[in-house]
């Protein structure tokens, strides 16, 4: 009997020992696989760095980022912006020995598609896109598919100048929290301009624009979507058309576009365009392709009224003789669609450290002040003056503005961008109703 009990105890002991060994083996396997996974796919979330280690972290970024080639994928359709990026390239070359390559895009979605294709091909650490100039809709797409480096933007030394605690615009992109995946670069608002020799009383609101177009047929138009500028005009119109509606209806614009809410929300826009289009350039049967083409039609006196999302573009064009001296800029009284634009780093960027050094330089008072000059780019700074010392503030002092420039403090109210999902909803609806072969 005693021997039987001993045998049972020994059996239980052996069983427990075997079970324990199995557990240890499984744990080791999981641990190994996890470590292997992280060795294949780079660490792409640095949001947990403590304040104590922040200085040391940035020193490592500077050490590793020097001498790198950084491929900056950015829209290349404006000569002023292209020239500014070349100036940035000169600055980071001198400061960090970084060679900055401007990969010129006709649309940001080109870069998004490339990164998405690389992820599908399991290319997790040798991506071709190091830095990308991005807008709200493309940011939402990249964030949704985990295509962006996380938690780096607010770790930059120059990010402190944005005063993000009291300036939420630098941490929201089309109302979507950036969560450190984007670094703010500039601010822009929808600005209208007109030829005062052709019209001395331009429309000051959306409804006045409709009346003005009826009195001045063929003198106004807008680029067809999905062009960014044309889409900006349509979003401005949509937001204004809902201003008199219930708060619930207005809030739909800042929520996800769905099959249930799209038809009712966009109905006022289609009704407005149905009335506007017969009075547009070429009676709304043909639409221009871009803001550059719209500006050229103003210069050719075919259009008397146009708009841009970069107010300093207007005086710069006048100085280049791309627009007549009689051009004047203004902001609509019913609000100006405004947003902050950003740069981001894909999760699989080959040169993440170099890209962070470039992004941090873009946020420097020197770079922001230079970019804000009307004859350079004129893009509004994202830095808050109170965070700068007197020497840094002096960089932003400008001479007397050009007569065609947007008057200081002329924007009476700003309109927030709708949720990014409305871009696709508007584009599809517009193509269904008004799409024509150019």
N, C-alpha and C positions, 0 to 999 in steps of 0.2 A: 504493500500500500504506500509505504514511504517512497519507494522507487518510482511509483506511478506519479505521485505528486511532484517529485523532483523533475521527472521527465516533462510534465505539463508546464512547470515553471520555466524550464529550459527552452521549451518550444515557444512559449510566449516571449521570452527574452530574445530568442533568435528572430522571431517574427518582427518584433519591435525594431531590432537592429537592422534587419533588411529594409523595413519601411523607412527608417531614418536615413539609410544610405540612398534609397531611391529618391527621397525628398531632397537630400543634399545634391544628388546628381541632377535632378530637374532644376533646382535653383541655380546651379552652376551653368547649366545649358542656357537658361533664360538670361542670366547675367552676361554670358559670352555673346549671345545673339544680340542683346541690347547694345553692348559695347561695339560689336561689329557693325550694327546699323548706324550708330553715330559716327563710326569711322568712314562709312560710305557716304552718308548724307551729312553735310556740315552742320555745326551748331548754328541755328538761325534765330535764336532768341536770346538777346543779351539784356533783357529788361530787369533781371534780378540783381544787377550789379549794385552794390551798396554805395552810399555817398562817400564812405571812407576810401573805397577802392577806385573811385571814379577818376581821380587824377592819374593813378597808376595805369588804369585801363586806357586812357587817352594817350599816355606816353607810349604804350604798346601799339596803339593804332598808328601813331606818327612813325614809329620805328619800322613797322611792317609795311606801311603804305607808301613810303618813299620809293622813288624809282619805278613805280608801277605804271603800266599803260592802263588808262581808264577810258572805257568806251561809253560816252554819254549819248544816249539815244534821245533826241529832242527834235521837235518840229523845226523844219528848216525853211519855212515859207516866207520869212521876213529878213531882209538884208541887215537891218539894224540889230535884230536879235542874234543873227549869225555872227555879226562883227563883235557883239558883246561877249559871246561865248569864246571867240578867238582871243579876246583880251583876257578872259578868265584863264584860258589855256596858258597864256604867257605868264600870268601871275603864279599859278600853281607849279609851273615849270621852274620858275626862279626860286620859289619857296620850298618845294618838296621834291624837285626833280621828277615830277609826274608829267607824263605825256598824255594830254587830254585829247581824245579823238571825238569830234562831233559827228555822230552818225545821224544824218539829216533824214527826218521822217516826213511823209505827207500826212500821216495820221498816227496817233499814239498807239492805236490798236495793233499796228505792225509789230511793235516791241512786245506787246502783251501776247500776241500769237506766237512769237518766237520763244518766249519763256515757257509758255504752256506746252509747246511742242517739245522743248528740251526736258521738261518734267515727265512728259509721257514716254520719252526715250530713256528715262532713268539717268539723265545728266544732272546730277545734284550738286556738282561743285566746279564745273568748267563752263558756266554759262557765258554767252557772248555779250549780254547786256549787263554793264556794271552800274550804270546810273540812268534813270529815265525821268524825263519831264512828264508829269502825269496830271490828269484831270479826274474829277469826281467819279465819272462813270467807269473809267478804266481802273481807278483805284479800287472801287467796289468789286470789280471782276477779279482783280489780282488778289485782293484780300480773301475773297470767297474761296479761291482755289489754292490758298496758302502759297502764293508765289512771291511774297515779299519778306525781306529781312525784318525781324521784329525788334522793337524796343531800343533802337539805336538813336533815333532822331533827337530825343530829349536828353541824350547823354553828351551831345556836342557842346563844347565850351561856349560857342556863340549863341546857343539856343536861349540862354538867359536874357538876351537883349529883346526877346519877343514878349517877355512878361506874360507867359502863357496862363498864369493863375488868374489874371484879370483880362486876358485877351483870348477867349475861347476859339476865335476864328482860326488860330494857328494849330489847333488840335482837332478841328472838325473839317471834313471835306464833303461838301454837299450834304451836311448834316450827319455824316457818318464819322464816329470817333476814329482818329488815325492810329491810336495806340502805339505811338512811337515808330510807325512804319513809314512815315513821310516827314520830310523836312520842309517847312514853308519857304517859299522863294520870293513871292511877290503878290500883290493885290491888284485886282482889276475890276472895272465896272463898265457896264454898257453905256457908251457915250455917243450922242448923235452929233452930226455936223452938217452944215448946209452952206450953199453959196449965197451970200447976201446980195449979190447982183441979180440973182434969179428969183430970190424969195426973201423978203425982209421980215416975214412974220411966220417962222417955222412952227409946227405943231408942238405943244408942250405936254401932251398926254396921249395915251393910246387912242382915245376916242377923237381927239383933235386930229390925230394922224389920219384917221379914217375920213373925216370931213375934208382935210387938206388934200388928200389923194383924189377925192372926187372933184375938187376945184382945180387940181393940177394933175390931170391924168398922165400917166407914163413917166412921171418924174421921181418915182420911188420904186424900190424893189428890195429883195433880200435874197441871200444865197440859199439854195435848196438844201434841205437836210440830206445826209447827216453832217454837212459842213458845220463846224463848231460855231461860227458866227451866226449862220442862219438859225441854228438850233437855239442860240442864245436869244435871238429876237422872238422866236416862238415861245420860249419859256417865259420871257418877260410879258408877252401878251397873255399867256395862260394865267400867270400869277395875278396880273392886274384885273383880268376878267372875273376872277374869283374874289376880289377884295370886298365886294358888296354881298357876297353869299355868306351863309352860316359858317361859324367857326369849324363845324364838323366837315363841311365841304372844303374849306381851305386846308384843313389838316390832311386831307386825302393826298395833297400834293407832296407832303413830307413823309408819306408812308409808301410802302411797296405798291407799285402798280400791279393790279391783278385783273383777271378776266371779269371780275364782278364790278370793280370800280372804274375801269378805264373808259367805258363808253359814256357814262354820265359825266365824268370829270372833264373829258376832252370835248364834250358837246359844245360848250360856249366858244371854244377856239375855232372849231370848224365853221360855226355860224359867222364868226367875225371874219375869217379868211374868205368865206364865200362872198361876203360883201366887199372885201378889200381887193381881192385879186383882179376883177375886171378893170380896176383903175391903176394897176401896176404897169411897170415897163413892159412893153410888148403884150399888154392886156393880160398879164399873168399866164400866157400860153407857153412862155419860155422863161427859165430862171437862170440867174447867174450862178457861177460855181464857187466863188470865194470872195472874201473881203477885198483882195487885191483887184479882182475884176470890177467889183462895185466901186472902188476908189478910182479906177481908170475911167469908168463911165461918168463919174462926177467931173473928172478932169476934162473929159471930152464934151462936157455940158449936156450929156444925155440925161443925167440924173441931177436933181437939185438938192436932194436930201439923202443921207446915208448914215451909217453908224459903224462903230468899232468897239472892241472890248479892251483896247489899249489907248486911252486918251492921248498920251504923248505921241502916238503914231501920227496924229493929224498935223501938228506943227512941224514935225520932222519931215513929213511928206511935202509940206509947203516949202520948207527950206531946200528940199531936193528938186523943187519945181515939178513934183508929181501931182500937186494940187495947186489951184490958183491962190493968190494972196487974199482973195475975197472970202475965203473959207473961214467959218466961225464954228466953235464947238459949244455944246450945251448939254445939260442933263434934263431928263424928263421930270416934270413936277410930280407925277404919280409914282415915282420911284425908279431907282437904277438897280438892275440885276447885278449883284456883286458876288465875288468869291475870292478865295485865296488859292493860288496855285502852288504846287509842291514838286519836289523831286523825291524819288524813292529808289531803293536798292533791291533788286531781285534776290530771292533767297539763295540762288545758286551762282551769284556773280563771282567771276574768277578773281576780281580785284576789289573785295569788299572794303578793305582798309583804305586803299587809295580813293575809292568812291566816297567814303566818309570824310576824308580830308578835303575833297573838292566841295562836298555839300556844306561842310563847316565854313569853308572860305566864302561860298555863296551867301552865307548868313552874316558875314563880317560887316561892320560899319563901312569899311572901305568899298567893298563890292556892292553893297546895297545903295550907298550914296552915289556911286558912279552909275549904277543901273538906272537910278531915278532921274538923272539929268535928261532933259527933253531931247537933246541932240544925240544922246547915246542910245537910250531905249525909252525912258520916261515911265518905266514900270514902278508903281508905288511900293515903297518899302514896307516890310512886315515888322520892322523894328519899332519899338516904342521909345520915343525921344527921352523920356524921364529915366530910362535905364542907362543912357549914354552919358559919358563925361563931356565936359565942355569942348575938348578937342575933337571928340567923335561927332558931337552935334554940329560943329562948324563945317564938317564935310557935307552936310545936307543943305547948307545955305546956297540959294540960287539967285541968279540975276533976274532982272525984270522979265516976266513971262512973255512969250510970243503972242501977238494979237489973236492968232487962231487957236491958242491953247485953251483948254477947259478952265474957266475962271476958278480961282481958289474958293473952296467951300460952296461950290455951286450944287453939289449933290445934297438935296433936301432930305431924302430918305433912301435907304437901301432895301432891296428885295432879296431874300435868301433863295438860293438855288433849290429847286425841287429835288426829291429823292432821285438818285441816279437811274432807277428803273424806268422813270418817265421818258428818258431819252429814246429808248427803244420803242416805247408805246407811241410817242409822238411821231417818230420816223416811219413806223409801219403805217400808222393812220394817214399820215401825209402822203406817202407813196401811193396808198390805195385810192385816195381822193384826187390828188393833184399831180401825181408822178407823170412826167413826160420825158421824152428823149431829148437831151440837150442839143 
